[in-house]
Amino acid sequence: MKFRWSEWLTAAALVLAFSAFAAAEASEQASVDVEVQ
């Protein structure tokens, strides 16, 4: 099975975008928890 560059880059971009979004959500939630305490 051979991936095309465009498919590989699209998949990598989606993974990076999702991980960045998850990290932003986690850090935002952490700052909210700190403010509550």
Protein Blocks (a to p, Z undefined) as FASTA:
>chain_A
ZZdfklmmmmmmmmmmmmmmmmmmmmmmmmmmmmmZZ
